[in-house]
Structure formats: structure tokens, C-alpha cells
């Protein structure tokens, strides 16, 4: 709350309190869903839930993403599942990723500490661990989903090193801005800014709103070029949601 002083009119205190509101309040979890297509045909979906918590060290964001793909590629069944949980604050996101590709399950963990990255991969009944220096990774693929990421693609005008939450590999590439465009979702035009991420395994494209929400993407998943687009328009930004602090009617208050 805003406290008054002898020189501060009580009506001004009330107005400021209405404008500022509770300073510790945070928005609840937000969930988004992308329809996934392979060769132009719907093959699955990806859902993401973003939760934000205030800690003693600042804002902590938790991302929970599930990806499901069921398709046929040249007559051969292709199934893919991924459950990704990531935590991010002021740097790249640490993550735990469980991938099931055609019944072969692997678990990839990447934890960022002050000393660097501690990696662990469990696949085929065997576990191996290794360390990566902090400067070897600019962001993880989990950060590509984080609307509040401190390491967005826009931050890297040239070279970038991406830690894959799907394989544990560090992928070296380049970021190329694609400029502004728009994506139509359920008849609504959504303004986006596009970026191409070019790595040895192929290029991917990602389109974000000014608020950081990933609206559309095209990237390789388990070697297949998959397109994803939000099924609903993304959450609106603060500027798109004006608040009528007077509830539609201005009333005089006796103070």
C-alpha cells in the first residue's frame, strides 16, 4: 500500500493504491497449445504451462511441456513423446526431459550451476554424466518456449550455442532475424517477429509476439520437419488490456 504523509492528499493516496494494486500479486499459470503438422497434415500437439514464483533470489519460472506425435513417414509409423520440465530465472533454463521415440526411452538432464552445466543422459539402461563450461551454452531448447526468457533469440545477432533438451548435444548455429509479419489464428491477426535458427542439423524458424509468446515454429523433431502453430491467440499484453480502475463509473468518495 501507498502510505500518506501530511503533504500528500488522501484522494491521491487512494488513486495511487488503485493504480498500483497489491505489489506481490503474480498472474496464475498460463497454458498454451500448438497443433503439430508433418508434411501439412495434423500429427499431434504440444502443450505448455508456464508458472511464475517470486523467490528470495528473484523470479523463478517453471515450464511444463508435453509433446505428442503420431504419424506415418513413407508408410512407416513414427511416434514421439516428450515430457519437458524446466526452471529458469536470470539465465538459460535447467531442465529434465524424458523422450520416448518409438518405444525407446531416454532421460536427459541439464542443470546449470555457478560452476557450469552438469549433464546426465540415461538411455538404453546406461547412464553417463559430463560437465559443460558456462560459456559453452548460450541457451537451451527449453528457453525457446519461455515467454519471459532472459536469453531470447533476439539477444544473439550472430553465432549461438544451443543445448538440446532432446538429445543433450550442444548445437552451434547462427540466428537470422526475419523481421515482422503476422499469423492468423481463428480469424485474429497476431503480429509476430521471426527468427531463423540455422544449425548443422537444419534450420528452424520461430515467431514470437512482442510479449515473448511463441506463436508459430518450424523445426526438426527426431529428424522430422514439424510445424507448430498455436490453437488459440496468445495471451494479450498489458497494453492490450486497459484496466478501468473506476469500474465504469466515476464516483465521489468522501475522505
C-alpha positions in Angstrom: 0.0 0.0 0.0 1.0 3.6 -0.5 1.2 5.4 2.8 0.2 9.1 3.2 2.2 11.9 4.6 1.0 15.3 5.9 1.7 16.8 2.5 0.0 14.0 0.4 -3.7 14.5 -0.2 -5.8 11.4 0.9 -7.5 11.3 -2.5 -4.1 11.0 -4.3 -3.2 8.1 -1.9 -6.4 6.3 -2.8 -5.8 6.8 -6.5 -2.2 5.5 -6.3 -3.3 2.5 -4.4 -5.9 1.7 -7.0 -3.4 2.0 -9.8 -0.6 0.1 -8.2 -2.6 -2.7 -6.6 -1.0 -5.4 -4.4 2.7 -5.3 -5.3 3.3 -9.0 -4.6 0.5 -10.4 -6.8 1.5 -12.6 -9.7 -0.5 -14.0 -12.6 -1.6 -17.6 -12.3 -0.2 -20.4 -14.5 -0.8 -19.9 -18.2 -1.3 -22.8 -20.7 -0.9 -22.8 -24.4 -1.3 -25.5 -27.1 0.2 -25.8 -30.5 -1.2 -28.1 -33.3 1.7 -30.0 -34.9 1.8 -30.8 -38.6 4.1 -33.0 -40.7 4.0 -32.5 -44.4 1.0 -30.3 -43.9 -1.0 -33.0 -42.1 -2.0 -32.8 -38.4 0.0 -35.3 -36.4 -0.1 -34.2 -32.8 0.1 -31.4 -30.3 2.4 -29.7 -27.8 1.1 -28.1 -24.6 2.9 -25.7 -22.4 2.2 -24.5 -18.9 4.1 -21.5 -17.5 4.1 -20.8 -13.8 5.9 -17.8 -12.1 7.0 -17.7 -8.5 8.8 -14.9 -6.6 11.7 -16.3 -4.5 14.4 -14.7 -2.4 16.6 -14.6 -5.5 14.0 -13.1 -7.8 11.6 -14.5 -10.3 11.6 -18.3 -10.9 9.7 -19.6 -13.9 8.6 -23.3 -14.3 7.8 -24.6 -17.7 6.0 -27.9 -18.2 5.7 -29.0 -21.8 4.2 -32.2 -23.3 4.7 -33.2 -27.0 2.8 -36.0 -28.7 3.3 -37.0 -32.3 1.7 -40.0 -34.1 2.4 -40.1 -37.9 3.4 -42.2 -40.8 6.6 -41.4 -42.8 6.9 -43.2 -46.1 4.5 -45.8 -44.8 6.4 -46.3 -41.5 4.8 -45.5 -38.2 6.5 -42.6 -36.3 5.7 -42.0 -32.7 7.3 -39.4 -30.4 6.6 -38.3 -26.9 8.4 -35.8 -24.8 7.8 -34.5 -21.3 9.9 -31.5 -20.5 10.1 -29.7 -17.2 12.4 -26.7 -17.0 13.3 -24.0 -14.4 14.6 -20.6 -15.5 15.5 -17.3 -13.8 18.2 -14.9 -14.9 19.9 -17.3 -17.4 19.4 -20.3 -19.6 16.8 -22.9 -18.3 17.8 -26.0 -16.5 15.7 -29.0 -17.5 14.7 -32.6 -17.2 13.5 -34.1 -20.5 12.0 -37.6 -21.0 11.8 -38.7 -24.6 10.0 -41.7 -26.0 10.7 -42.3 -29.6 9.1 -45.4 -31.0 9.3 -47.1 -27.6 13.0 -46.2 -26.9 13.0 -44.1 -23.8 15.8 -41.7 -22.7 16.1 -39.1 -20.0 18.2 -36.0 -20.4 19.0 -33.7 -17.5 20.8 -30.4 -17.7 21.4 -28.4 -14.6 23.1 -25.0 -14.6 25.1 -24.2 -11.5 27.6 -21.5 -10.7 30.4 -23.8 -11.9 28.8 -24.7 -15.2 26.4 -27.3 -16.6 26.0 -30.7 -15.1 24.6 -33.1 -17.7 23.2 -36.6 -17.3 21.8 -38.9 -20.0 20.1 -42.2 -19.3 19.4 -44.3 -22.4 19.2 -48.0 -23.1 19.8 -48.8 -19.4 23.1 -46.9 -19.3 23.7 -43.5 -17.7 26.6 -41.2 -18.5 27.3 -37.8 -17.0 29.6 -35.0 -18.1 30.2 -31.3 -17.5 30.0 -28.3 -19.7 31.6 -24.9 -19.1 29.1 -22.0 -18.7 30.4 -20.2 -21.8 29.8 -23.3 -24.0 26.0 -22.8 -23.8 24.0 -19.6 -24.6 20.6 -21.1 -24.2 18.7 -24.4 -24.1 15.9 -25.5 -26.3 13.6 -25.1 -23.3 14.3 -21.4 -23.5 12.7 -21.3 -26.9 9.4 -21.9 -25.2 9.8 -19.4 -22.3 7.9 -16.2 -23.0 9.9 -14.4 -20.2 13.3 -15.8 -21.2 16.4 -13.7 -20.4 18.2 -15.4 -23.3 15.8 -15.0 -26.3 17.0 -15.5 -29.9 16.8 -11.7 -30.4 19.7 -11.4 -28.0 22.1 -13.2 -30.3 22.6 -11.3 -33.6 25.1 -13.8 -34.9 26.5 -17.0 -33.5 24.7 -19.0 -30.8 25.3 -22.3 -28.9 22.1 -24.2 -28.1 21.9 -27.0 -25.6 19.4 -29.6 -26.8 17.0 -30.8 -24.1 16.0 -33.6 -26.6 19.5 -35.1 -27.0 21.9 -33.4 -24.7 24.0 -32.1 -27.6 25.3 -28.6 -27.9 24.3 -27.3 -31.3 26.3 -24.5 -32.8 24.5 -22.2 -35.2 23.5 -18.7 -36.3 20.5 -16.5 -35.7 19.0 -14.6 -38.6 16.2 -12.0 -38.0 13.3 -12.5 -40.3 11.5 -9.3 -39.5 7.9 -8.6 -38.6 4.9 -10.5 -40.0 1.6 -11.8 -38.9 -0.1 -15.1 -38.2 -3.8 -15.6 -38.4 -5.4 -17.7 -35.6 -9.1 -18.2 -35.6 -9.7 -15.1 -37.7 -7.4 -13.0 -35.5 -4.3 -11.5 -36.9 -1.3 -11.8 -34.5 1.7 -9.6 -35.0 5.0 -11.5 -34.7 8.7 -11.1 -35.1 10.5 -14.0 -36.8 13.9 -15.6 -36.3 15.7 -18.4 -38.2 18.0 -20.6 -36.2 20.5 -22.2 -38.5 22.4 -25.2 -37.2 24.2 -28.1 -38.7 21.1 -30.4 -38.3 19.0 -27.9 -40.3 17.3 -24.6 -39.9 14.3 -23.8 -37.7 12.1 -20.8 -37.7 10.4 -19.2 -34.6 7.8 -16.4 -34.5 7.2 -14.5 -31.3 4.8 -11.8 -30.1 6.2 -8.6 -28.6 5.3 -10.2 -25.2 7.6 -13.2 -25.9 4.9 -15.9 -26.7 5.9 -18.4 -29.3 3.1 -18.4 -31.9 4.4 -20.5 -34.7 7.5 -22.6 -35.3 9.1 -25.0 -37.7 11.9 -27.2 -36.5 13.2 -30.8 -36.7 11.8 -33.2 -34.1 13.6 -36.6 -34.1 14.8 -35.9 -37.6 11.3 -34.9 -39.0 10.5 -31.4 -40.0 7.5 -30.4 -37.9 5.4 -27.3 -38.0 3.6 -25.9 -34.9 1.0 -23.2 -34.5 -1.0 -22.0 -31.5 -4.5 -23.3 -31.5 -5.8 -20.1 -29.8 -4.5 -16.5 -29.9 -1.7 -15.9 -27.3 -2.3 -14.1 -24.0 -2.6 -10.3 -24.5 0.0 -7.9 -23.3 -0.6 -5.3 -20.7 -1.1 -2.6 -23.3 -3.9 -4.7 -24.9 -5.8 -5.0 -21.6 -6.7 -1.5 -20.3 -8.0 -1.6 -16.8 -10.9 0.7 -15.8 -9.9 1.4 -12.2 -13.2 3.2 -11.6 -15.4 0.3 -12.6 -17.1 2.1 -15.5 -18.4 4.9 -13.3 -16.6 7.8 -11.6 -17.9 8.3 -8.1 -17.1 10.9 -5.5 -15.6 9.5 -2.3 -15.8 11.5 0.9 -12.5 11.3 2.7 
